[in-house]
């Protein structure tokens, strides 16, 4: 499995979140009618993509915060990714900044109709990125191997804290690439769209 220096991993992931926040700022300047535009039947609009990410954040961010508060550990210099954590992260992470090759079908509970309030969705997304940055900072004082969080699919599978961060951020990167590509379909130039990825989460 992949092995990382804990401090470097958290720093790289924090940089990735900064770039995701820059991407969200890019969307804030887009006309709202284009934020709710669906490219074709079965394809999500940008606001649906952001709400999908919000739904994951509603589960994982409180779970991480609770675990950081409840479990006291010492720091560990190295983080060793678990089998499932590494697998899920690599499955989610885009292979490049322009496309998502391995298509996946979202669970019904994490799919939303296109009748969302753009301002409300964007506000929550931005707040979640602030919370994620805060949790990454707090994680610098614990052992990323020792704390485990159940995944959304089943409480029987738990990921190490380091892998939860890696997976959650890779998932956001994946869908922000999707959202950026959706902008292209409505005629908005994306050459100034933030580059989403560092090497964070990679071996």
KAJO-V625141 format. One record per run of one state. SS is the DSSP state (2 for helix, 1 for strand, 0 for the rest). FROM is the first residue (numbers start at 1). TO is the last residue. Records with the same first field share a line. If there is no record, write none. Layout:
SS = FROM-TO + FROM-TO
This chain:
0 = 1-2 + 29-31 + 36-45 + 71-77 + 81-82 + 93-107 + 111-117 + 142-147 + 151-157 + 186-203
1 = 3-5 + 78-80 + 148-150 + 158-160
2 = 6-28 + 32-35 + 46-70 + 83-92 + 108-110 + 118-141 + 161-185
